[in-house]
Amino acid sequence: MAGSSLAIRLLERGKKVLVFDEPLKNNCSRVAAGLFNPITGIGIVKTWLAEELFTSLYDFYGDCEKLFGQRFFFPSLLYRPFHSAEEQNNWMVKSGENGVGTFVERIYTESGFGDEVNDPFGGILLNTCGYLDTISFLESTRKYLSSHNSWSDSHFVADDLELYSEWVTYRGITARKIVFCQGIEANPFFDWLRIRPLKGETLTITLDFDPSVIFNKGDYVVPSSGSSYKVGATYELKNLSCELTEKARIELVEKLNGLLTHPYSIKSQEWGIRPTIIDRRPIVGSHPLHENLVIFNGLGTKGVSLAPYFSAQVADWLEGKAEIMKEVNIKRFNALYSKS
């Protein structure tokens, strides 16, 4: 998501861009449900920079649909059932705090969607939510970049990169900057950064009804391709094996059984590994010693929400029009480089 969004931004600004990508390698963006939601977390709080992120998100993906002539952005209401009467009471207070109410469509104090999900304590209906069909978006981006001779599906070999004071060269290609958006992939230039791999597994299911909204109660249920729905996701920091696990399947099924009141069929199970940062903020900026080596990484579980806003900021910075926000600036980790 980071690389695709930035490439689109730069190309639309008249810059020459060449993207190297291997779609068949582990790609959490292609496995993800693409859910975006301004109210998140166990404590049910407004996500960081919610207003800025979601304004940018709606503008960017809407513009991309027009640019590509393809539909992949689907705004929707999201219903989050309360787990208990206590949670319901807490939300009655929170909904009026710190701008949270802007994203609240309605609070149900009793069952509001009982014919679809288990919600005996009611729940909260949120606006400014929805999902991005990430596979369609990424494929549309690939076609768009290819049509501008800005795409290569060849493997990038770091050893073939040559560094100079004001440019880099790679197999006969010269560029002013190279931006690494590699997720968890090893990078010898930024291996001192503490990017934590976070494995997630999802299920793809079919239902005998069409949910009226997106549901989220431990598991999310989000429309996917065709008549399928994506369910997930798990969070695993220890077992990072490149395979599906029965543990994750059981966890997802148990939560799904507690949410839905309808039968379902499991079509498939998927896995992906996300790049996360210990302070849960992206990493943006130049290498401490090589200004022409840039990183844009660490979007974690919120790539769909973060990519539009920060790709615009990175593009502005590359053009010398703006500074990088300190909360995401790589300089906050420069001490790690001096110790490496």
KEDREN-135668 format. One record per residue (C-alpha): residue number from 1; residue in three letters; chain; x negated, y negated, z negated. Coordinates in Angstrom, 1 decimal, always signed. Example, Ala and Ser with C-alpha at 12.3 -4.5 7.8 and 13.67 -1.06 7.14 Angstrom:
<pts>
PT    n  res  chain       x       y       z
PT    1  ALA      A   -12.3    +4.5    -7.8
PT    2  SER      A   -13.7    +1.1    -7.1
</pts>
This chain:
<pts>
PT    n  res  chain       x       y       z
PT    1  MET      A    +0.0    +0.0    +0.0
PT    2  ALA      A    -2.8    -2.4    -0.8
PT    3  GLY      A    -4.7    -1.9    +2.4
PT    4  SER      A    -1.6    -1.9    +4.6
PT    5  SER      A    -0.2    -5.1    +3.1
PT    6  LEU      A    -3.5    -6.9    +3.3
PT    7  ALA      A    -4.1    -5.9    +6.9
PT    8  ILE      A    -0.7    -7.2    +7.9
PT    9  ARG      A    -1.3   -10.5    +6.1
PT   10  LEU      A    -4.6   -11.1    +7.8
PT   11  LEU      A    -3.5   -10.0   +11.2
PT   12  GLU      A    -0.5   -12.4   +11.0
PT   13  ARG      A    -3.0   -15.2   +10.1
PT   14  GLY      A    -4.9   -14.6   +13.3
PT   15  LYS      A    -7.8   -12.7   +11.7
PT   16  LYS      A    -9.6    -9.7   +13.4
PT   17  VAL      A    -9.0    -6.6   +11.3
PT   18  LEU      A   -10.0    -2.9   +11.6
PT   19  VAL      A    -8.5    -0.4    +9.1
PT   20  PHE      A   -10.1    +3.0    +8.5
PT   21  ASP      A    -7.7    +5.5    +7.0
PT   22  GLU      A    -7.1    +9.2    +6.8
PT   23  PRO      A    -3.4    +9.8    +6.4
PT   24  LEU      A    -3.7   +13.5    +5.6
PT   25  LYS      A    -5.9   +13.0    +2.5
PT   26  ASN      A    -4.3   +12.6    -1.0
PT   27  ASN      A    -2.0    +9.6    -0.6
PT   28  CYS      A    +0.1    +8.7    -3.6
PT   29  SER      A    +1.8    +6.0    -1.5
PT   30  ARG      A    +3.3    +8.6    +0.8
PT   31  VAL      A    +4.5   +10.8    -2.0
PT   32  ALA      A    +6.0    +7.9    -4.1
PT   33  ALA      A    +9.7    +7.2    -4.2
PT   34  GLY      A    +9.0    +3.5    -3.5
PT   35  LEU      A   +11.1    +2.3    -6.4
PT   36  PHE      A   +10.9    -1.3    -7.5
PT   37  ASN      A   +12.5    -2.5   -10.7
PT   38  PRO      A   +11.8    -5.7   -12.7
PT   39  ILE      A   +12.8    -4.1   -16.0
PT   40  THR      A   +10.5    -1.3   -17.0
PT   41  GLY      A    +8.9    +0.7   -19.8
PT   42  ILE      A   +10.1    +2.6   -22.9
PT   43  GLY      A   +10.8    -0.7   -24.6
PT   44  ILE      A   +12.8    -1.9   -21.6
PT   45  VAL      A   +11.0    -5.2   -21.0
PT   46  LYS      A   +10.6    -7.6   -18.0
PT   47  THR      A    +7.6    -6.5   -15.9
PT   48  TRP      A    +4.6    -8.8   -15.7
PT   49  LEU      A    +5.1   -11.7   -13.2
PT   50  ALA      A    +8.5   -10.4   -12.4
PT   51  GLU      A    +9.9   -13.6   -10.8
PT   52  GLU      A    +6.8   -14.1    -8.6
PT   53  LEU      A    +6.4   -10.5    -7.7
PT   54  PHE      A   +10.0    -9.9    -6.7
PT   55  THR      A   +10.3   -13.1    -4.7
PT   56  SER      A    +7.2   -12.1    -2.7
PT   57  LEU      A    +8.4    -8.5    -2.4
PT   58  TYR      A   +11.8    -9.4    -0.8
PT   59  ASP      A   +10.2   -11.9    +1.6
PT   60  PHE      A    +7.4    -9.6    +2.7
PT   61  TYR      A    +9.2    -6.4    +3.3
PT   62  GLY      A   +12.1    -8.3    +5.0
PT   63  ASP      A    +9.6   -10.0    +7.3
PT   64  CYS      A    +7.9    -6.7    +8.0
PT   65  GLU      A   +11.2    -5.1    +9.0
PT   66  LYS      A   +11.7    -7.9   +11.6
PT   67  LEU      A    +8.1    -7.6   +12.7
PT   68  PHE      A    +8.2    -3.9   +13.2
PT   69  GLY      A   +11.9    -3.5   +14.3
PT   70  GLN      A   +12.3    -0.8   +11.7
PT   71  ARG      A   +14.4    -0.4    +8.5
PT   72  PHE      A   +12.6    +0.7    +5.4
PT   73  PHE      A   +13.5    -1.8    +2.7
PT   74  PHE      A   +16.6    -1.0    +0.7
PT   75  PRO      A   +17.7    -3.3    -2.1
PT   76  SER      A   +20.1    -1.7    -4.6
PT   77  LEU      A   +21.5    -1.9    -8.0
PT   78  LEU      A   +19.9    +0.4   -10.6
PT   79  TYR      A   +21.7    +1.9   -13.6
PT   80  ARG      A   +19.8    +2.9   -16.7
PT   81  PRO      A   +21.9    +4.8   -19.2
PT   82  PHE      A   +21.3    +4.2   -22.9
PT   83  HIS      A   +19.8    +7.0   -24.9
PT   84  SER      A   +21.6    +6.0   -28.1
PT   85  ALA      A   +23.8    +3.5   -29.8
PT   86  GLU      A   +20.7    +1.9   -31.2
PT   87  GLU      A   +19.2    +1.3   -27.8
PT   88  GLN      A   +22.5    -0.2   -26.7
PT   89  ASN      A   +22.5    -2.6   -29.6
PT   90  ASN      A   +18.8    -3.5   -28.9
PT   91  TRP      A   +19.7    -4.3   -25.3
PT   92  MET      A   +22.6    -6.6   -26.3
PT   93  VAL      A   +20.0    -8.7   -28.0
PT   94  LYS      A   +17.2    -8.4   -25.4
PT   95  SER      A   +19.4    -9.3   -22.4
PT   96  GLY      A   +19.3   -13.0   -23.5
PT   97  GLU      A   +15.6   -13.2   -24.1
PT   98  ASN      A   +12.7   -14.4   -22.0
PT   99  GLY      A   +14.5   -14.5   -18.7
PT  100  VAL      A   +15.6   -10.9   -18.8
PT  101  GLY      A   +19.2   -11.8   -18.2
PT  102  THR      A   +18.4   -12.9   -14.7
PT  103  PHE      A   +18.0    -9.3   -13.7
PT  104  VAL      A   +21.0    -8.0   -15.6
PT  105  GLU      A   +24.1    -7.4   -13.5
PT  106  ARG      A   +26.2    -5.9   -16.3
PT  107  ILE      A   +25.9    -4.1   -19.6
PT  108  TYR      A   +28.2    -1.2   -20.3
PT  109  THR      A   +29.0    -0.4   -23.9
PT  110  GLU      A   +30.7    +2.8   -22.9
PT  111  SER      A   +30.4    +5.2   -20.0
PT  112  GLY      A   +30.3    +3.3   -16.7
PT  113  PHE      A   +29.2    +6.0   -14.3
PT  114  GLY      A   +30.5    +9.1   -16.1
PT  115  ASP      A   +31.6   +10.8   -12.9
PT  116  GLU      A   +28.0   +10.8   -11.7
PT  117  VAL      A   +25.7   +10.8   -14.7
PT  118  ASN      A   +25.7   +11.5   -18.5
PT  119  ASP      A   +26.0    +8.0   -20.1
PT  120  PRO      A   +28.1    +8.4   -23.3
PT  121  PHE      A   +26.5    +5.3   -24.8
PT  122  GLY      A   +26.9    +3.2   -21.6
PT  123  GLY      A   +24.0    +1.6   -19.9
PT  124  ILE      A   +22.5    -1.4   -18.2
PT  125  LEU      A   +23.1    -2.2   -14.5
PT  126  LEU      A   +20.1    -4.1   -13.1
PT  127  ASN      A   +19.9    -6.2    -9.9
PT  128  THR      A   +16.8    -7.1    -7.8
PT  129  CYS      A   +16.0    -3.4    -7.7
PT  130  GLY      A   +15.8    -0.9    -4.8
PT  131  TYR      A   +13.3    +1.2    -2.9
PT  132  LEU      A   +10.9    +1.1    +0.0
PT  133  ASP      A   +10.7    +4.1    +2.3
PT  134  THR      A    +7.0    +4.2    +2.0
PT  135  ILE      A    +6.4    +6.8    +4.7
PT  136  SER      A    +8.4    +4.8    +7.2
PT  137  PHE      A    +6.6    +1.6    +6.1
PT  138  LEU      A    +3.2    +3.0    +6.4
PT  139  GLU      A    +3.9    +4.7    +9.7
PT  140  SER      A    +5.3    +1.5   +11.1
PT  141  THR      A    +2.2    -0.4    +9.8
PT  142  ARG      A    -0.1    +2.2   +11.5
PT  143  LYS      A    +1.7    +1.7   +14.8
PT  144  TYR      A    +1.6    -2.0   +14.5
PT  145  LEU      A    -2.1    -2.1   +13.7
PT  146  SER      A    -2.8    +0.4   +16.5
PT  147  SER      A    -1.0    -1.8   +19.0
PT  148  HIS      A    -3.5    -4.6   +18.0
PT  149  ASN      A    -6.6    -2.3   +18.2
PT  150  SER      A    -6.9    -2.7   +14.4
PT  151  TRP      A    -6.6    +1.0   +13.3
PT  152  SER      A    -8.9    +4.0   +13.1
PT  153  ASP      A    -8.0    +7.3   +11.5
PT  154  SER      A   -11.7    +8.3   +11.3
PT  155  HIS      A   -13.4    +9.1    +8.0
PT  156  PHE      A   -15.3    +6.1    +6.6
PT  157  VAL      A   -18.9    +7.0    +5.7
PT  158  ALA      A   -20.3    +4.6    +3.1
PT  159  ASP      A   -23.9    +5.6    +4.0
PT  160  ASP      A   -23.4    +4.1    +7.5
PT  161  LEU      A   -22.6    +0.7    +6.1
PT  162  GLU      A   -25.4    -1.9    +6.4
PT  163  LEU      A   -25.4    -5.0    +4.2
PT  164  TYR      A   -26.7    -8.4    +5.1
PT  165  SER      A   -26.5   -11.7    +3.4
PT  166  GLU      A   -23.5   -13.0    +5.3
PT  167  TRP      A   -22.0   -10.0    +7.0
PT  168  VAL      A   -21.9    -6.2    +7.1
PT  169  THR      A   -22.2    -3.8   +10.0
PT  170  TYR      A   -20.7    -0.3   +10.4
PT  171  ARG      A   -21.4    +1.9   +13.4
PT  172  GLY      A   -21.8    -1.1   +15.7
PT  173  ILE      A   -19.0    -3.2   +14.2
PT  174  THR      A   -19.9    -6.5   +12.5
PT  175  ALA      A   -17.6    -8.2   +10.0
PT  176  ARG      A   -17.8   -11.0    +7.5
PT  177  LYS      A   -16.2    -8.9    +4.8
PT  178  ILE      A   -15.3    -5.3    +4.1
PT  179  VAL      A   -12.4    -4.7    +1.7
PT  180  PHE      A   -12.1    -1.4    -0.1
PT  181  CYS      A    -8.6    -0.3    -0.9
PT  182  GLN      A    -9.4    +3.4    -1.5
PT  183  GLY      A    -7.4    +4.3    -4.5
PT  184  ILE      A    -9.1    +7.0    -6.4
PT  185  GLU      A   -11.6    +7.9    -3.6
PT  186  ALA      A   -15.2    +7.7    -4.6
PT  187  ASN      A   -17.0    +4.5    -3.7
PT  188  PRO      A   -20.7    +4.1    -4.3
PT  189  PHE      A   -20.5    +0.3    -4.4
PT  190  PHE      A   -17.8    +0.2    -7.1
PT  191  ASP      A   -18.4    +3.4    -9.0
PT  192  TRP      A   -19.1    +1.5   -12.2
PT  193  LEU      A   -15.5    +0.4   -12.4
PT  194  ARG      A   -13.3    +2.5   -14.7
PT  195  ILE      A   -10.6    +3.4   -12.3
PT  196  ARG      A    -8.5    +6.1   -14.0
PT  197  PRO      A    -6.8    +8.8   -11.8
PT  198  LEU      A    -3.2    +9.3   -12.9
PT  199  LYS      A    -1.5   +12.4   -11.3
PT  200  GLY      A    +2.2   +12.3   -10.6
PT  201  GLU      A    +4.5   +15.0    -9.4
PT  202  THR      A    +8.0   +14.5    -7.9
PT  203  LEU      A   +10.9   +16.7    -6.6
PT  204  THR      A   +12.9   +16.2    -3.5
PT  205  ILE      A   +16.5   +17.3    -4.0
PT  206  THR      A   +19.9   +17.4    -2.3
PT  207  LEU      A   +23.2   +16.5    -4.0
PT  208  ASP      A   +26.8   +17.3    -3.3
PT  209  PHE      A   +27.7   +13.6    -3.7
PT  210  ASP      A   +26.2   +10.2    -2.7
PT  211  PRO      A   +25.1    +8.2    -5.8
PT  212  SER      A   +26.6    +4.7    -5.8
PT  213  VAL      A   +23.4    +3.2    -7.3
PT  214  ILE      A   +19.9    +4.3    -8.2
PT  215  PHE      A   +19.8    +6.1   -11.5
PT  216  ASN      A   +16.9    +6.0   -14.0
PT  217  LYS      A   +16.8    +7.8   -17.3
PT  218  GLY      A   +13.4    +9.4   -17.8
PT  219  ASP      A   +13.7   +10.6   -14.3
PT  220  TYR      A   +14.7    +8.3   -11.4
PT  221  VAL      A   +17.0    +9.5    -8.6
PT  222  VAL      A   +16.2    +7.5    -5.5
PT  223  PRO      A   +17.4    +8.1    -1.9
PT  224  SER      A   +14.8    +9.6    +0.4
PT  225  SER      A   +14.7   +10.6    +4.0
PT  226  GLY      A   +17.9   +12.1    +5.5
PT  227  SER      A   +20.3   +13.1    +2.8
PT  228  SER      A   +17.6   +13.9    +0.3
PT  229  TYR      A   +16.7   +12.2    -3.0
PT  230  LYS      A   +13.4   +11.7    -4.7
PT  231  VAL      A   +13.1   +12.6    -8.5
PT  232  GLY      A   +10.2   +11.7   -10.7
PT  233  ALA      A    +7.7   +11.1   -11.7
PT  234  THR      A    +5.4   +12.7   -14.1
PT  235  TYR      A    +2.3   +11.1   -15.7
PT  236  GLU      A    -0.8   +13.3   -16.1
PT  237  LEU      A    -4.2   +12.1   -17.0
PT  238  LYS      A    -5.9   +15.4   -17.8
PT  239  ASN      A    -4.9   +18.0   -15.3
PT  240  LEU      A    -5.9   +16.3   -12.1
PT  241  SER      A    -5.9   +19.5    -9.9
PT  242  CYS      A    -4.9   +19.0    -6.3
PT  243  GLU      A    -2.0   +21.3    -6.6
PT  244  LEU      A    +1.6   +21.5    -7.9
PT  245  THR      A    +2.2   +22.6   -11.5
PT  246  GLU      A    +5.1   +24.5   -13.1
PT  247  LYS      A    +4.7   +22.3   -16.1
PT  248  ALA      A    +5.7   +19.2   -14.1
PT  249  ARG      A    +8.6   +21.0   -12.4
PT  250  ILE      A   +10.0   +22.1   -15.8
PT  251  GLU      A    +9.7   +18.5   -17.2
PT  252  LEU      A   +11.4   +17.0   -14.2
PT  253  VAL      A   +14.2   +19.6   -14.1
PT  254  GLU      A   +14.9   +19.1   -17.9
PT  255  LYS      A   +15.2   +15.4   -17.5
PT  256  LEU      A   +17.3   +15.7   -14.4
PT  257  ASN      A   +19.7   +18.1   -16.1
PT  258  GLY      A   +20.1   +15.6   -18.9
PT  259  LEU      A   +21.0   +12.9   -16.4
PT  260  LEU      A   +23.2   +14.3   -13.6
PT  261  THR      A   +26.7   +15.7   -14.0
PT  262  HIS      A   +26.6   +17.3   -10.6
PT  263  PRO      A   +24.7   +20.4    -9.3
PT  264  TYR      A   +21.7   +19.9    -7.1
PT  265  SER      A   +19.3   +21.9    -5.0
PT  266  ILE      A   +15.5   +21.5    -5.1
PT  267  LYS      A   +14.0   +21.2    -1.6
PT  268  SER      A   +10.4   +20.6    -2.4
PT  269  GLN      A    +7.8   +19.5    -5.0
PT  270  GLU      A    +5.1   +16.9    -4.2
PT  271  TRP      A    +2.0   +15.5    -6.0
PT  272  GLY      A    -0.2   +12.5    -5.7
PT  273  ILE      A    -2.9   +10.7    -7.7
PT  274  ARG      A    -2.6    +7.0    -8.4
PT  275  PRO      A    -5.5    +4.6    -9.2
PT  276  THR      A    -4.9    +2.9   -12.6
PT  277  ILE      A    -6.9    +0.5   -14.7
PT  278  ILE      A    -7.1    +0.5   -18.4
PT  279  ASP      A    -5.5    -2.9   -18.8
PT  280  ARG      A    -2.8    -2.0   -16.2
PT  281  ARG      A    -3.8    -4.9   -13.9
PT  282  PRO      A    -5.1    -4.6   -10.3
PT  283  ILE      A    -8.8    -5.3    -9.5
PT  284  VAL      A    -9.6    -7.9    -6.9
PT  285  GLY      A   -12.8    -9.6    -5.9
PT  286  SER      A   -16.4    -9.4    -4.7
PT  287  HIS      A   -19.1    -7.1    -5.9
PT  288  PRO      A   -21.4    -8.9    -8.4
PT  289  LEU      A   -24.4    -8.8    -6.1
PT  290  HIS      A   -22.8    -8.5    -2.6
PT  291  GLU      A   -20.2   -11.1    -1.9
PT  292  ASN      A   -19.2    -9.5    +1.4
PT  293  LEU      A   -18.2    -6.3    -0.4
PT  294  VAL      A   -14.6    -6.8    -1.7
PT  295  ILE      A   -12.3    -4.5    -3.7
PT  296  PHE      A    -8.5    -4.6    -3.8
PT  297  ASN      A    -7.4    -1.6    -5.9
PT  298  GLY      A    -5.7    -0.4    -9.0
PT  299  LEU      A    -2.1    -1.0    -8.2
PT  300  GLY      A    -1.2    +2.1   -10.1
PT  301  THR      A    +2.5    +3.1   -10.4
PT  302  LYS      A    +3.7    -0.3    -9.1
PT  303  GLY      A    +2.1    -0.5    -5.7
PT  304  VAL      A    +5.3    -1.4    -3.9
PT  305  SER      A    +5.9    -4.3    -6.3
PT  306  LEU      A    +2.4    -5.6    -6.6
PT  307  ALA      A    +1.1    -5.2    -3.0
PT  308  PRO      A    +3.0    -8.1    -1.4
PT  309  TYR      A    +2.2   -10.7    -3.9
PT  310  PHE      A    -1.5    -9.8    -4.4
PT  311  SER      A    -2.2    -9.2    -0.7
PT  312  ALA      A    -1.1   -12.8    -0.1
PT  313  GLN      A    -3.4   -14.0    -2.9
PT  314  VAL      A    -6.3   -11.9    -1.5
PT  315  ALA      A    -5.7   -13.3    +2.0
PT  316  ASP      A    -5.7   -16.9    +0.6
PT  317  TRP      A    -8.9   -16.2    -1.3
PT  318  LEU      A   -10.6   -14.7    +1.7
PT  319  GLU      A    -9.7   -17.9    +3.7
PT  320  GLY      A   -11.1   -20.1    +0.9
PT  321  LYS      A    -7.6   -21.5    +0.1
PT  322  ALA      A    -7.2   -20.2    -3.5
PT  323  GLU      A    -8.9   -18.6    -6.4
PT  324  ILE      A    -8.2   -15.1    -7.7
PT  325  MET      A    -6.0   -14.9   -10.7
PT  326  LYS      A    -8.2   -14.3   -13.8
PT  327  GLU      A    -6.0   -11.4   -15.0
PT  328  VAL      A    -6.9    -9.4   -11.9
PT  329  ASN      A   -10.3   -10.8   -11.1
PT  330  ILE      A   -13.1    -8.2   -11.0
PT  331  LYS      A   -15.2   -10.5   -13.0
PT  332  ARG      A   -13.4    -9.3   -16.2
PT  333  PHE      A   -15.4    -6.0   -15.7
PT  334  ASN      A   -18.8    -7.4   -14.6
PT  335  ALA      A   -20.3    -6.4   -17.9
PT  336  LEU      A   -19.8    -2.8   -16.9
PT  337  TYR      A   -22.0    -3.4   -13.9
PT  338  SER      A   -24.8    -4.8   -15.9
PT  339  LYS      A   -24.7    -1.6   -18.0
PT  340  SER      A   -24.6    +0.8   -15.1
</pts>
